[in-house]
């Protein structure tokens, strides 16, 4: 069974490209346009979360904090198109597996997801 990855990204083009890329590399993927969509969907268990930091409503950090309080402890990867040192420090405090600036380098993202899930080719 493929590892399930949840992607939370408000930019549809980025969300779709990440989904296609990860599916073509053997992962099952569910995508969400906001943290609210993920939380409303019940945030089923997954192997890894990929979260944009700048989301409508709650930030990616706030979404992760809510998921953690609800018992979801999957590894998290953050990404942002406009993040400074403070965001990187916050990601580190949240025990993020990785932090990427957009555009996300595909091979580096794949390596981070594989590491987070233990899914090696």
Residue pairs with C-beta under 8 A, 6 or more apart in sequence:
1 28
2 26
2 27
2 28
3 27
3 28
3 47
3 48
3 117
3 119
4 27
4 28
4 29
4 30
4 44
4 45
4 46
4 47
5 22
5 27
5 28
5 29
5 30
5 46
5 47
5 48
5 49
5 50
5 113
5 117
6 29
6 30
6 31
6 32
6 38
6 43
6 46
6 48
6 49
6 50
6 74
7 15
7 18
7 19
7 22
7 29
7 30
7 31
7 32
7 49
7 50
8 31
8 32
8 33
8 34
8 35
8 37
8 38
8 49
8 50
8 51
8 52
8 55
8 60
8 63
9 15
9 18
9 31
9 32
9 33
9 50
9 51
9 52
9 55
9 79
10 33
10 34
10 52
10 54
10 55
10 56
11 52
12 33
14 52
14 102
15 31
15 33
16 31
18 29
18 31
18 50
18 104
18 109
19 29
19 31
21 106
21 109
21 110
22 29
22 110
22 113
23 29
25 110
26 119
26 121
27 47
27 113
27 117
27 119
30 41
30 46
32 38
32 41
33 56
34 55
34 56
34 57
34 58
35 51
35 55
35 57
35 58
35 59
35 60
35 62
35 63
35 66
36 56
36 57
36 58
38 63
38 67
39 63
39 66
39 67
43 67
43 70
43 72
45 72
45 74
46 72
46 74
47 74
47 75
47 116
47 117
47 119
48 74
48 75
48 76
48 77
48 97
48 113
48 116
48 117
49 64
49 67
49 72
49 74
49 75
49 76
49 77
50 76
50 77
50 79
50 109
50 113
51 60
51 63
51 64
51 76
51 77
51 78
51 79
52 60
52 78
52 79
52 80
53 59
53 60
53 61
53 78
53 79
53 80
53 83
53 87
53 91
54 60
54 80
54 81
54 82
54 83
55 63
58 66
60 78
60 80
61 78
61 90
61 91
61 94
64 76
64 94
65 94
75 97
75 116
75 117
76 94
76 95
76 96
76 97
77 96
77 97
77 98
77 99
77 100
77 109
77 112
77 113
77 116
78 87
78 91
78 94
78 96
78 98
78 99
78 100
79 99
79 100
79 101
79 102
79 104
80 87
80 99
80 100
80 101
80 102
81 101
81 102
83 99
83 101
87 99
88 99
91 99
92 99
97 112
97 115
97 116
98 108
98 109
98 112
98 116
100 108
100 109
100 112
113 119
114 120
114 121
